[in-house]
Amino acid sequence: MKIKVRVAEKPEFHKAITTDFIRLDAFLKMNDAVQTGGHAKLVIQGGEVKVNGETCLQRGRKIRKGDRVEFERKIYIAD
């Protein structure tokens, strides 16, 4: 017996940044992915956030235009 599994595509959200870069924790807050800076710190240090496909544990990581941040099955793209 074969079971077919369909994986839902992850929704993408584009957010414009007006500076050269923004810190990862601030980017998550700006996109309403987290409610507070403390919440951002916990999820980042817990290994729940990926930047450009790699798990990132640095909340001060610089996010620049074109970077893709993945959290809770959603992708946030810096434009």
mmCIF file of the N, C-alpha and C atoms, coordinates in Angstrom:
data_MODEL
# 
_entry.id   MODEL 
# 
loop_
_atom_site.group_PDB 
_atom_site.id 
_atom_site.type_symbol 
_atom_site.label_atom_id 
_atom_site.label_alt_id 
_atom_site.label_comp_id 
_atom_site.label_asym_id 
_atom_site.label_entity_id 
_atom_site.label_seq_id 
_atom_site.pdbx_PDB_ins_code 
_atom_site.Cartn_x 
_atom_site.Cartn_y 
_atom_site.Cartn_z 
_atom_site.occupancy 
_atom_site.B_iso_or_equiv 
_atom_site.pdbx_formal_charge 
_atom_site.auth_seq_id 
_atom_site.auth_comp_id 
_atom_site.auth_asym_id 
_atom_site.auth_atom_id 
_atom_site.pdbx_PDB_model_num 
ATOM 1   N N  . MET A 1 1  ? 0.842  -1.179 0.000  1.00 0.00 ? 1  MET A N  1 
ATOM 2   C CA . MET A 1 1  ? 0.000  0.000  0.000  1.00 0.00 ? 1  MET A CA 1 
ATOM 3   C C  . MET A 1 1  ? 0.885  1.240  0.000  1.00 0.00 ? 1  MET A C  1 
ATOM 4   N N  . LYS A 1 2  ? 0.654  2.110  -0.946 1.00 0.00 ? 2  LYS A N  1 
ATOM 5   C CA . LYS A 1 2  ? 1.423  3.347  -1.037 1.00 0.00 ? 2  LYS A CA 1 
ATOM 6   C C  . LYS A 1 2  ? 0.591  4.494  -0.497 1.00 0.00 ? 2  LYS A C  1 
ATOM 7   N N  . ILE A 1 3  ? 1.285  5.371  0.198  1.00 0.00 ? 3  ILE A N  1 
ATOM 8   C CA . ILE A 1 3  ? 0.619  6.568  0.727  1.00 0.00 ? 3  ILE A CA 1 
ATOM 9   C C  . ILE A 1 3  ? 1.264  7.783  0.089  1.00 0.00 ? 3  ILE A C  1 
ATOM 10  N N  . LYS A 1 4  ? 0.434  8.610  -0.502 1.00 0.00 ? 4  LYS A N  1 
ATOM 11  C CA . LYS A 1 4  ? 0.941  9.839  -1.099 1.00 0.00 ? 4  LYS A CA 1 
ATOM 12  C C  . LYS A 1 4  ? 0.765  10.983 -0.096 1.00 0.00 ? 4  LYS A C  1 
ATOM 13  N N  . VAL A 1 5  ? 1.811  11.758 0.046  1.00 0.00 ? 5  VAL A N  1 
ATOM 14  C CA . VAL A 1 5  ? 1.770  12.896 0.957  1.00 0.00 ? 5  VAL A CA 1 
ATOM 15  C C  . VAL A 1 5  ? 2.008  14.157 0.150  1.00 0.00 ? 5  VAL A C  1 
ATOM 16  N N  . ARG A 1 6  ? 1.153  15.106 0.324  1.00 0.00 ? 6  ARG A N  1 
ATOM 17  C CA . ARG A 1 6  ? 1.316  16.392 -0.343 1.00 0.00 ? 6  ARG A CA 1 
ATOM 18  C C  . ARG A 1 6  ? 1.779  17.400 0.697  1.00 0.00 ? 6  ARG A C  1 
ATOM 19  N N  . VAL A 1 7  ? 2.898  18.024 0.418  1.00 0.00 ? 7  VAL A N  1 
ATOM 20  C CA . VAL A 1 7  ? 3.448  19.026 1.324  1.00 0.00 ? 7  VAL A CA 1 
ATOM 21  C C  . VAL A 1 7  ? 2.985  20.395 0.861  1.00 0.00 ? 7  VAL A C  1 
ATOM 22  N N  . ALA A 1 8  ? 2.352  21.112 1.746  1.00 0.00 ? 8  ALA A N  1 
ATOM 23  C CA . ALA A 1 8  ? 1.858  22.438 1.398  1.00 0.00 ? 8  ALA A CA 1 
ATOM 24  C C  . ALA A 1 8  ? 3.025  23.395 1.219  1.00 0.00 ? 8  ALA A C  1 
ATOM 25  N N  . GLU A 1 9  ? 2.894  24.276 0.237  1.00 0.00 ? 9  GLU A N  1 
ATOM 26  C CA . GLU A 1 9  ? 3.933  25.272 0.016  1.00 0.00 ? 9  GLU A CA 1 
ATOM 27  C C  . GLU A 1 9  ? 3.930  26.272 1.167  1.00 0.00 ? 9  GLU A C  1 
ATOM 28  N N  . LYS A 1 10 ? 5.091  26.768 1.475  1.00 0.00 ? 10 LYS A N  1 
ATOM 29  C CA . LYS A 1 10 ? 5.216  27.743 2.554  1.00 0.00 ? 10 LYS A CA 1 
ATOM 30  C C  . LYS A 1 10 ? 4.859  29.121 2.004  1.00 0.00 ? 10 LYS A C  1 
ATOM 31  N N  . PRO A 1 11 ? 3.967  29.838 2.688  1.00 0.00 ? 11 PRO A N  1 
ATOM 32  C CA . PRO A 1 11 ? 3.618  31.171 2.205  1.00 0.00 ? 11 PRO A CA 1 
ATOM 33  C C  . PRO A 1 11 ? 4.803  32.125 2.339  1.00 0.00 ? 11 PRO A C  1 
ATOM 34  N N  . GLU A 1 12 ? 4.919  33.024 1.374  1.00 0.00 ? 12 GLU A N  1 
ATOM 35  C CA . GLU A 1 12 ? 5.997  34.004 1.383  1.00 0.00 ? 12 GLU A CA 1 
ATOM 36  C C  . GLU A 1 12 ? 5.431  35.395 1.618  1.00 0.00 ? 12 GLU A C  1 
ATOM 37  N N  . PHE A 1 13 ? 6.137  36.150 2.437  1.00 0.00 ? 13 PHE A N  1 
ATOM 38  C CA . PHE A 1 13 ? 5.750  37.525 2.742  1.00 0.00 ? 13 PHE A CA 1 
ATOM 39  C C  . PHE A 1 13 ? 6.936  38.429 2.428  1.00 0.00 ? 13 PHE A C  1 
ATOM 40  N N  . HIS A 1 14 ? 6.703  39.470 1.653  1.00 0.00 ? 14 HIS A N  1 
ATOM 41  C CA . HIS A 1 14 ? 7.761  40.404 1.279  1.00 0.00 ? 14 HIS A CA 1 
ATOM 42  C C  . HIS A 1 14 ? 7.647  41.658 2.151  1.00 0.00 ? 14 HIS A C  1 
ATOM 43  N N  . LYS A 1 15 ? 8.787  42.112 2.643  1.00 0.00 ? 15 LYS A N  1 
ATOM 44  C CA . LYS A 1 15 ? 8.808  43.316 3.476  1.00 0.00 ? 15 LYS A CA 1 
ATOM 45  C C  . LYS A 1 15 ? 9.964  44.192 3.031  1.00 0.00 ? 15 LYS A C  1 
ATOM 46  N N  . ALA A 1 16 ? 9.671  45.437 2.725  1.00 0.00 ? 16 ALA A N  1 
ATOM 47  C CA . ALA A 1 16 ? 10.708 46.365 2.287  1.00 0.00 ? 16 ALA A CA 1 
ATOM 48  C C  . ALA A 1 16 ? 11.503 46.858 3.492  1.00 0.00 ? 16 ALA A C  1 
ATOM 49  N N  . ILE A 1 17 ? 12.818 46.893 3.324  1.00 0.00 ? 17 ILE A N  1 
ATOM 50  C CA . ILE A 1 17 ? 13.657 47.515 4.342  1.00 0.00 ? 17 ILE A CA 1 
ATOM 51  C C  . ILE A 1 17 ? 14.281 48.757 3.720  1.00 0.00 ? 17 ILE A C  1 
ATOM 52  N N  . THR A 1 18 ? 14.344 49.824 4.492  1.00 0.00 ? 18 THR A N  1 
ATOM 53  C CA . THR A 1 18 ? 14.781 51.112 3.953  1.00 0.00 ? 18 THR A CA 1 
ATOM 54  C C  . THR A 1 18 ? 16.230 51.429 4.297  1.00 0.00 ? 18 THR A C  1 
ATOM 55  N N  . THR A 1 19 ? 16.895 50.547 5.014  1.00 0.00 ? 19 THR A N  1 
ATOM 56  C CA . THR A 1 19 ? 18.295 50.744 5.368  1.00 0.00 ? 19 THR A CA 1 
ATOM 57  C C  . THR A 1 19 ? 19.127 49.658 4.688  1.00 0.00 ? 19 THR A C  1 
ATOM 58  N N  . ASP A 1 20 ? 20.441 49.716 4.843  1.00 0.00 ? 20 ASP A N  1 
ATOM 59  C CA . ASP A 1 20 ? 21.308 48.706 4.235  1.00 0.00 ? 20 ASP A CA 1 
ATOM 60  C C  . ASP A 1 20 ? 21.046 47.323 4.810  1.00 0.00 ? 20 ASP A C  1 
ATOM 61  N N  . PHE A 1 21 ? 20.728 47.276 6.107  1.00 0.00 ? 21 PHE A N  1 
ATOM 62  C CA . PHE A 1 21 ? 20.461 46.001 6.766  1.00 0.00 ? 21 PHE A CA 1 
ATOM 63  C C  . PHE A 1 21 ? 19.574 46.240 7.980  1.00 0.00 ? 21 PHE A C  1 
ATOM 64  N N  . ILE A 1 22 ? 19.058 45.135 8.528  1.00 0.00 ? 22 ILE A N  1 
ATOM 65  C CA . ILE A 1 22 ? 18.272 45.168 9.765  1.00 0.00 ? 22 ILE A CA 1 
ATOM 66  C C  . ILE A 1 22 ? 18.637 43.911 10.544 1.00 0.00 ? 22 ILE A C  1 
ATOM 67  N N  . ARG A 1 23 ? 18.662 44.010 11.850 1.00 0.00 ? 23 ARG A N  1 
ATOM 68  C CA . ARG A 1 23 ? 18.982 42.842 12.672 1.00 0.00 ? 23 ARG A CA 1 
ATOM 69  C C  . ARG A 1 23 ? 17.869 41.809 12.551 1.00 0.00 ? 23 ARG A C  1 
ATOM 70  N N  . LEU A 1 24 ? 18.254 40.539 12.669 1.00 0.00 ? 24 LEU A N  1 
ATOM 71  C CA . LEU A 1 24 ? 17.298 39.437 12.527 1.00 0.00 ? 24 LEU A CA 1 
ATOM 72  C C  . LEU A 1 24 ? 16.154 39.561 13.516 1.00 0.00 ? 24 LEU A C  1 
ATOM 73  N N  . ASP A 1 25 ? 16.435 39.854 14.783 1.00 0.00 ? 25 ASP A N  1 
ATOM 74  C CA . ASP A 1 25 ? 15.354 39.947 15.770 1.00 0.00 ? 25 ASP A CA 1 
ATOM 75  C C  . ASP A 1 25 ? 14.384 41.075 15.429 1.00 0.00 ? 25 ASP A C  1 
ATOM 76  N N  . ALA A 1 26 ? 14.906 42.195 14.952 1.00 0.00 ? 26 ALA A N  1 
ATOM 77  C CA . ALA A 1 26 ? 14.048 43.321 14.569 1.00 0.00 ? 26 ALA A CA 1 
ATOM 78  C C  . ALA A 1 26 ? 13.237 42.982 13.316 1.00 0.00 ? 26 ALA A C  1 
ATOM 79  N N  . PHE A 1 27 ? 13.831 42.227 12.401 1.00 0.00 ? 27 PHE A N  1 
ATOM 80  C CA . PHE A 1 27 ? 13.126 41.825 11.182 1.00 0.00 ? 27 PHE A CA 1 
ATOM 81  C C  . PHE A 1 27 ? 11.935 40.930 11.515 1.00 0.00 ? 27 PHE A C  1 
ATOM 82  N N  . LEU A 1 28 ? 12.122 40.018 12.460 1.00 0.00 ? 28 LEU A N  1 
ATOM 83  C CA . LEU A 1 28 ? 11.007 39.157 12.883 1.00 0.00 ? 28 LEU A CA 1 
ATOM 84  C C  . LEU A 1 28 ? 9.905  39.980 13.531 1.00 0.00 ? 28 LEU A C  1 
ATOM 85  N N  . LYS A 1 29 ? 10.268 40.949 14.352 1.00 0.00 ? 29 LYS A N  1 
ATOM 86  C CA . LYS A 1 29 ? 9.261  41.813 14.982 1.00 0.00 ? 29 LYS A CA 1 
ATOM 87  C C  . LYS A 1 29 ? 8.548  42.658 13.941 1.00 0.00 ? 29 LYS A C  1 
ATOM 88  N N  . MET A 1 30 ? 9.290  43.186 12.971 1.00 0.00 ? 30 MET A N  1 
ATOM 89  C CA . MET A 1 30 ? 8.713  44.033 11.933 1.00 0.00 ? 30 MET A CA 1 
ATOM 90  C C  . MET A 1 30 ? 7.669  43.269 11.118 1.00 0.00 ? 30 MET A C  1 
ATOM 91  N N  . ASN A 1 31 ? 7.870  41.976 10.953 1.00 0.00 ? 31 ASN A N  1 
ATOM 92  C CA . ASN A 1 31 ? 6.944  41.140 10.185 1.00 0.00 ? 31 ASN A CA 1 
ATOM 93  C C  . ASN A 1 31 ? 5.845  40.533 11.049 1.00 0.00 ? 31 ASN A C  1 
ATOM 94  N N  . ASP A 1 32 ? 5.786  40.896 12.312 1.00 0.00 ? 32 ASP A N  1 
ATOM 95  C CA . ASP A 1 32 ? 4.805  40.357 13.260 1.00 0.00 ? 32 ASP A CA 1 
ATOM 96  C C  . ASP A 1 32 ? 4.902  38.843 13.399 1.00 0.00 ? 32 ASP A C  1 
ATOM 97  N N  . ALA A 1 33 ? 6.103  38.298 13.167 1.00 0.00 ? 33 ALA A N  1 
ATOM 98  C CA . ALA A 1 33 ? 6.328  36.866 13.353 1.00 0.00 ? 33 ALA A CA 1 
ATOM 99  C C  . ALA A 1 33 ? 6.463  36.554 14.843 1.00 0.00 ? 33 ALA A C  1 
ATOM 100 N N  . VAL A 1 34 ? 6.945  37.511 15.609 1.00 0.00 ? 34 VAL A N  1 
ATOM 101 C CA . VAL A 1 34 ? 7.059  37.398 17.066 1.00 0.00 ? 34 VAL A CA 1 
ATOM 102 C C  . VAL A 1 34 ? 6.460  38.651 17.678 1.00 0.00 ? 34 VAL A C  1 
ATOM 103 N N  . GLN A 1 35 ? 6.136  38.570 18.966 1.00 0.00 ? 35 GLN A N  1 
ATOM 104 C CA . GLN A 1 35 ? 5.477  39.705 19.602 1.00 0.00 ? 35 GLN A CA 1 
ATOM 105 C C  . GLN A 1 35 ? 6.451  40.660 20.273 1.00 0.00 ? 35 GLN A C  1 
ATOM 106 N N  . THR A 1 36 ? 7.557  40.131 20.797 1.00 0.00 ? 36 THR A N  1 
ATOM 107 C CA . THR A 1 36 ? 8.507  40.974 21.523 1.00 0.00 ? 36 THR A CA 1 
ATOM 108 C C  . THR A 1 36 ? 9.935  40.600 21.148 1.00 0.00 ? 36 THR A C  1 
ATOM 109 N N  . GLY A 1 37 ? 10.859 41.451 21.538 1.00 0.00 ? 37 GLY A N  1 
ATOM 110 C CA . GLY A 1 37 ? 12.264 41.149 21.330 1.00 0.00 ? 37 GLY A CA 1 
ATOM 111 C C  . GLY A 1 37 ? 12.696 39.928 22.123 1.00 0.00 ? 37 GLY A C  1 
ATOM 112 N N  . GLY A 1 38 ? 12.138 39.765 23.309 1.00 0.00 ? 38 GLY A N  1 
ATOM 113 C CA . GLY A 1 38 ? 12.449 38.592 24.126 1.00 0.00 ? 38 GLY A CA 1 
ATOM 114 C C  . GLY A 1 38 ? 11.993 37.303 23.473 1.00 0.00 ? 38 GLY A C  1 
ATOM 115 N N  . HIS A 1 39 ? 10.815 37.357 22.862 1.00 0.00 ? 39 HIS A N  1 
ATOM 116 C CA . HIS A 1 39 ? 10.301 36.191 22.134 1.00 0.00 ? 39 HIS A CA 1 
ATOM 117 C C  . HIS A 1 39 ? 11.210 35.885 20.952 1.00 0.00 ? 39 HIS A C  1 
ATOM 118 N N  . ALA A 1 40 ? 11.656 36.924 20.240 1.00 0.00 ? 40 ALA A N  1 
ATOM 119 C CA . ALA A 1 40 ? 12.571 36.739 19.110 1.00 0.00 ? 40 ALA A CA 1 
ATOM 120 C C  . ALA A 1 40 ? 13.863 36.077 19.577 1.00 0.00 ? 40 ALA A C  1 
ATOM 121 N N  . LYS A 1 41 ? 14.399 36.540 20.700 1.00 0.00 ? 41 LYS A N  1 
ATOM 122 C CA . LYS A 1 41 ? 15.633 35.974 21.247 1.00 0.00 ? 41 LYS A CA 1 
ATOM 123 C C  . LYS A 1 41 ? 15.465 34.477 21.522 1.00 0.00 ? 41 LYS A C  1 
ATOM 124 N N  . LEU A 1 42 ? 14.356 34.101 22.122 1.00 0.00 ? 42 LEU A N  1 
ATOM 125 C CA . LEU A 1 42 ? 14.117 32.700 22.463 1.00 0.00 ? 42 LEU A CA 1 
ATOM 126 C C  . LEU A 1 42 ? 14.018 31.808 21.235 1.00 0.00 ? 42 LEU A C  1 
ATOM 127 N N  . VAL A 1 43 ? 13.269 32.241 20.221 1.00 0.00 ? 43 VAL A N  1 
ATOM 128 C CA . VAL A 1 43 ? 13.089 31.380 19.055 1.00 0.00 ? 43 VAL A CA 1 
ATOM 129 C C  . VAL A 1 43 ? 14.370 31.296 18.228 1.00 0.00 ? 43 VAL A C  1 
ATOM 130 N N  . ILE A 1 44 ? 15.141 32.383 18.189 1.00 0.00 ? 44 ILE A N  1 
ATOM 131 C CA . ILE A 1 44 ? 16.401 32.360 17.446 1.00 0.00 ? 44 ILE A CA 1 
ATOM 132 C C  . ILE A 1 44 ? 17.401 31.455 18.149 1.00 0.00 ? 44 ILE A C  1 
ATOM 133 N N  . GLN A 1 45 ? 17.588 31.649 19.452 1.00 0.00 ? 45 GLN A N  1 
ATOM 134 C CA . GLN A 1 45 ? 18.538 30.835 20.197 1.00 0.00 ? 45 GLN A CA 1 
ATOM 135 C C  . GLN A 1 45 ? 18.081 29.384 20.313 1.00 0.00 ? 45 GLN A C  1 
ATOM 136 N N  . GLY A 1 46 ? 16.790 29.136 20.138 1.00 0.00 ? 46 GLY A N  1 
ATOM 137 C CA . GLY A 1 46 ? 16.262 27.779 20.158 1.00 0.00 ? 46 GLY A CA 1 
ATOM 138 C C  . GLY A 1 46 ? 16.410 27.056 18.831 1.00 0.00 ? 46 GLY A C  1 
ATOM 139 N N  . GLY A 1 47 ? 16.983 27.722 17.838 1.00 0.00 ? 47 GLY A N  1 
ATOM 140 C CA . GLY A 1 47 ? 17.223 27.091 16.543 1.00 0.00 ? 47 GLY A CA 1 
ATOM 141 C C  . GLY A 1 47 ? 15.994 26.974 15.669 1.00 0.00 ? 47 GLY A C  1 
ATOM 142 N N  . GLU A 1 48 ? 14.990 27.809 15.915 1.00 0.00 ? 48 GLU A N  1 
ATOM 143 C CA . GLU A 1 48 ? 13.737 27.718 15.162 1.00 0.00 ? 48 GLU A CA 1 
ATOM 144 C C  . GLU A 1 48 ? 13.715 28.601 13.921 1.00 0.00 ? 48 GLU A C  1 
ATOM 145 N N  . VAL A 1 49 ? 14.775 29.381 13.685 1.00 0.00 ? 49 VAL A N  1 
ATOM 146 C CA . VAL A 1 49 ? 14.799 30.347 12.587 1.00 0.00 ? 49 VAL A CA 1 
ATOM 147 C C  . VAL A 1 49 ? 15.902 29.980 11.601 1.00 0.00 ? 49 VAL A C  1 
ATOM 148 N N  . LYS A 1 50 ? 15.564 30.030 10.316 1.00 0.00 ? 50 LYS A N  1 
ATOM 149 C CA . LYS A 1 50 ? 16.552 29.794 9.270  1.00 0.00 ? 50 LYS A CA 1 
ATOM 150 C C  . LYS A 1 50 ? 16.717 31.068 8.450  1.00 0.00 ? 50 LYS A C  1 
ATOM 151 N N  . VAL A 1 51 ? 17.956 31.355 8.073  1.00 0.00 ? 51 VAL A N  1 
ATOM 152 C CA . VAL A 1 51 ? 18.249 32.475 7.183  1.00 0.00 ? 51 VAL A CA 1 
ATOM 153 C C  . VAL A 1 51 ? 18.915 31.898 5.946  1.00 0.00 ? 51 VAL A C  1 
ATOM 154 N N  . ASN A 1 52 ? 18.310 32.135 4.812  1.00 0.00 ? 52 ASN A N  1 
ATOM 155 C CA . ASN A 1 52 ? 18.801 31.617 3.532  1.00 0.00 ? 52 ASN A CA 1 
ATOM 156 C C  . ASN A 1 52 ? 19.028 30.107 3.590  1.00 0.00 ? 52 ASN A C  1 
ATOM 157 N N  . GLY A 1 53 ? 18.121 29.400 4.263  1.00 0.00 ? 53 GLY A N  1 
ATOM 158 C CA . GLY A 1 53 ? 18.153 27.948 4.300  1.00 0.00 ? 53 GLY A CA 1 
ATOM 159 C C  . GLY A 1 53 ? 18.995 27.326 5.392  1.00 0.00 ? 53 GLY A C  1 
ATOM 160 N N  . GLU A 1 54 ? 19.700 28.143 6.185  1.00 0.00 ? 54 GLU A N  1 
ATOM 161 C CA . GLU A 1 54 ? 20.549 27.618 7.251  1.00 0.00 ? 54 GLU A CA 1 
ATOM 162 C C  . GLU A 1 54 ? 20.054 28.107 8.612  1.00 0.00 ? 54 GLU A C  1 
ATOM 163 N N  . THR A 1 55 ? 20.056 27.221 9.594  1.00 0.00 ? 55 THR A N  1 
ATOM 164 C CA . THR A 1 55 ? 19.649 27.603 10.945 1.00 0.00 ? 55 THR A CA 1 
ATOM 165 C C  . THR A 1 55 ? 20.577 28.695 11.459 1.00 0.00 ? 55 THR A C  1 
ATOM 166 N N  . CYS A 1 56 ? 19.989 29.732 12.024 1.00 0.00 ? 56 CYS A N  1 
ATOM 167 C CA . CYS A 1 56 ? 20.765 30.868 12.523 1.00 0.00 ? 56 CYS A CA 1 
ATOM 168 C C  . CYS A 1 56 ? 20.503 31.033 14.015 1.00 0.00 ? 56 CYS A C  1 
ATOM 169 N N  . LEU A 1 57 ? 21.559 31.121 14.795 1.00 0.00 ? 57 LEU A N  1 
ATOM 170 C CA . LEU A 1 57 ? 21.449 31.302 16.247 1.00 0.00 ? 57 LEU A CA 1 
ATOM 171 C C  . LEU A 1 57 ? 21.873 32.704 16.684 1.00 0.00 ? 57 LEU A C  1 
ATOM 172 N N  . GLN A 1 58 ? 22.133 33.594 15.733 1.00 0.00 ? 58 GLN A N  1 
ATOM 173 C CA . GLN A 1 58 ? 22.598 34.949 16.040 1.00 0.00 ? 58 GLN A CA 1 
ATOM 174 C C  . GLN A 1 58 ? 21.451 35.936 15.869 1.00 0.00 ? 58 GLN A C  1 
ATOM 175 N N  . ARG A 1 59 ? 20.959 36.480 16.970 1.00 0.00 ? 59 ARG A N  1 
ATOM 176 C CA . ARG A 1 59 ? 19.828 37.404 16.830 1.00 0.00 ? 59 ARG A CA 1 
ATOM 177 C C  . ARG A 1 59 ? 20.253 38.734 16.229 1.00 0.00 ? 59 ARG A C  1 
ATOM 178 N N  . GLY A 1 60 ? 21.544 39.040 16.265 1.00 0.00 ? 60 GLY A N  1 
ATOM 179 C CA . GLY A 1 60 ? 22.042 40.277 15.676 1.00 0.00 ? 60 GLY A CA 1 
ATOM 180 C C  . GLY A 1 60 ? 22.485 40.126 14.230 1.00 0.00 ? 60 GLY A C  1 
ATOM 181 N N  . ARG A 1 61 ? 22.205 38.984 13.631 1.00 0.00 ? 61 ARG A N  1 
ATOM 182 C CA . ARG A 1 61 ? 22.599 38.748 12.240 1.00 0.00 ? 61 ARG A CA 1 
ATOM 183 C C  . ARG A 1 61 ? 21.999 39.823 11.346 1.00 0.00 ? 61 ARG A C  1 
ATOM 184 N N  . LYS A 1 62 ? 22.795 40.325 10.436 1.00 0.00 ? 62 LYS A N  1 
ATOM 185 C CA . LYS A 1 62 ? 22.334 41.381 9.537  1.00 0.00 ? 62 LYS A CA 1 
ATOM 186 C C  . LYS A 1 62 ? 21.525 40.774 8.396  1.00 0.00 ? 62 LYS A C  1 
ATOM 187 N N  . ILE A 1 63 ? 20.312 41.250 8.245  1.00 0.00 ? 63 ILE A N  1 
ATOM 188 C CA . ILE A 1 63 ? 19.436 40.830 7.153  1.00 0.00 ? 63 ILE A CA 1 
ATOM 189 C C  . ILE A 1 63 ? 19.476 41.929 6.106  1.00 0.00 ? 63 ILE A C  1 
ATOM 190 N N  . ARG A 1 64 ? 19.842 41.543 4.900  1.00 0.00 ? 64 ARG A N  1 
ATOM 191 C CA . ARG A 1 64 ? 19.944 42.505 3.806  1.00 0.00 ? 64 ARG A CA 1 
ATOM 192 C C  . ARG A 1 64 ? 18.905 42.174 2.729  1.00 0.00 ? 64 ARG A C  1 
ATOM 193 N N  . LYS A 1 65 ? 18.722 43.092 1.797  1.00 0.00 ? 65 LYS A N  1 
ATOM 194 C CA . LYS A 1 65 ? 17.750 42.876 0.731  1.00 0.00 ? 65 LYS A CA 1 
ATOM 195 C C  . LYS A 1 65 ? 18.055 41.568 0.010  1.00 0.00 ? 65 LYS A C  1 
ATOM 196 N N  . GLY A 1 66 ? 17.013 40.772 -0.203 1.00 0.00 ? 66 GLY A N  1 
ATOM 197 C CA . GLY A 1 66 ? 17.153 39.492 -0.880 1.00 0.00 ? 66 GLY A CA 1 
ATOM 198 C C  . GLY A 1 66 ? 17.276 38.302 0.066  1.00 0.00 ? 66 GLY A C  1 
ATOM 199 N N  . ASP A 1 67 ? 17.529 38.557 1.354  1.00 0.00 ? 67 ASP A N  1 
ATOM 200 C CA . ASP A 1 67 ? 17.630 37.462 2.323  1.00 0.00 ? 67 ASP A CA 1 
ATOM 201 C C  . ASP A 1 67 ? 16.251 36.867 2.591  1.00 0.00 ? 67 ASP A C  1 
ATOM 202 N N  . ARG A 1 68 ? 16.245 35.562 2.848  1.00 0.00 ? 68 ARG A N  1 
ATOM 203 C CA . ARG A 1 68 ? 15.003 34.832 3.133  1.00 0.00 ? 68 ARG A CA 1 
ATOM 204 C C  . ARG A 1 68 ? 15.078 34.292 4.556  1.00 0.00 ? 68 ARG A C  1 
ATOM 205 N N  . VAL A 1 69 ? 14.109 34.661 5.381  1.00 0.00 ? 69 VAL A N  1 
ATOM 206 C CA . VAL A 1 69 ? 14.054 34.217 6.768  1.00 0.00 ? 69 VAL A CA 1 
ATOM 207 C C  . VAL A 1 69 ? 12.850 33.295 6.915  1.00 0.00 ? 69 VAL A C  1 
ATOM 208 N N  . GLU A 1 70 ? 13.085 32.092 7.446  1.00 0.00 ? 70 GLU A N  1 
ATOM 209 C CA . GLU A 1 70 ? 12.017 31.114 7.609  1.00 0.00 ? 70 GLU A CA 1 
ATOM 210 C C  . GLU A 1 70 ? 11.756 30.880 9.089  1.00 0.00 ? 70 GLU A C  1 
ATOM 211 N N  . PHE A 1 71 ? 10.479 30.978 9.467  1.00 0.00 ? 71 PHE A N  1 
ATOM 212 C CA . PHE A 1 71 ? 10.073 30.748 10.844 1.00 0.00 ? 71 PHE A CA 1 
ATOM 213 C C  . PHE A 1 71 ? 8.626  30.286 10.846 1.00 0.00 ? 71 PHE A C  1 
ATOM 214 N N  . GLU A 1 72 ? 8.344  29.237 11.576 1.00 0.00 ? 72 GLU A N  1 
ATOM 215 C CA . GLU A 1 72 ? 6.991  28.667 11.704 1.00 0.00 ? 72 GLU A CA 1 
ATOM 216 C C  . GLU A 1 72 ? 6.320  28.447 10.347 1.00 0.00 ? 72 GLU A C  1 
ATOM 217 N N  . ARG A 1 73 ? 7.046  27.760 9.466  1.00 0.00 ? 73 ARG A N  1 
ATOM 218 C CA . ARG A 1 73 ? 6.525  27.379 8.147  1.00 0.00 ? 73 ARG A CA 1 
ATOM 219 C C  . ARG A 1 73 ? 6.101  28.574 7.293  1.00 0.00 ? 73 ARG A C  1 
ATOM 220 N N  . LYS A 1 74 ? 6.705  29.728 7.533  1.00 0.00 ? 74 LYS A N  1 
ATOM 221 C CA . LYS A 1 74 ? 6.469  30.915 6.713  1.00 0.00 ? 74 LYS A CA 1 
ATOM 222 C C  . LYS A 1 74 ? 7.823  31.465 6.297  1.00 0.00 ? 74 LYS A C  1 
ATOM 223 N N  . ILE A 1 75 ? 7.864  32.083 5.120  1.00 0.00 ? 75 ILE A N  1 
ATOM 224 C CA . ILE A 1 75 ? 9.105  32.665 4.633  1.00 0.00 ? 75 ILE A CA 1 
ATOM 225 C C  . ILE A 1 75 ? 8.904  34.176 4.500  1.00 0.00 ? 75 ILE A C  1 
ATOM 226 N N  . TYR A 1 76 ? 9.829  34.908 5.097  1.00 0.00 ? 76 TYR A N  1 
ATOM 227 C CA . TYR A 1 76 ? 9.817  36.367 5.060  1.00 0.00 ? 76 TYR A CA 1 
ATOM 228 C C  . TYR A 1 76 ? 11.008 36.814 4.219  1.00 0.00 ? 76 TYR A C  1 
ATOM 229 N N  . ILE A 1 77 ? 10.735 37.608 3.189  1.00 0.00 ? 77 ILE A N  1 
ATOM 230 C CA . ILE A 1 77 ? 11.789 38.030 2.258  1.00 0.00 ? 77 ILE A CA 1 
ATOM 231 C C  . ILE A 1 77 ? 12.003 39.524 2.403  1.00 0.00 ? 77 ILE A C  1 
ATOM 232 N N  . ALA A 1 78 ? 13.260 39.902 2.589  1.00 0.00 ? 78 ALA A N  1 
ATOM 233 C CA . ALA A 1 78 ? 13.605 41.321 2.698  1.00 0.00 ? 78 ALA A CA 1 
ATOM 234 C C  . ALA A 1 78 ? 13.733 41.904 1.290  1.00 0.00 ? 78 ALA A C  1 
ATOM 235 N N  . ASP A 1 79 ? 12.948 42.921 1.007  1.00 0.00 ? 79 ASP A N  1 
ATOM 236 C CA . ASP A 1 79 ? 12.990 43.598 -0.298 1.00 0.00 ? 79 ASP A CA 1 
ATOM 237 C C  . ASP A 1 79 ? 13.583 44.986 -0.156 1.00 0.00 ? 79 ASP A C  1 
# 
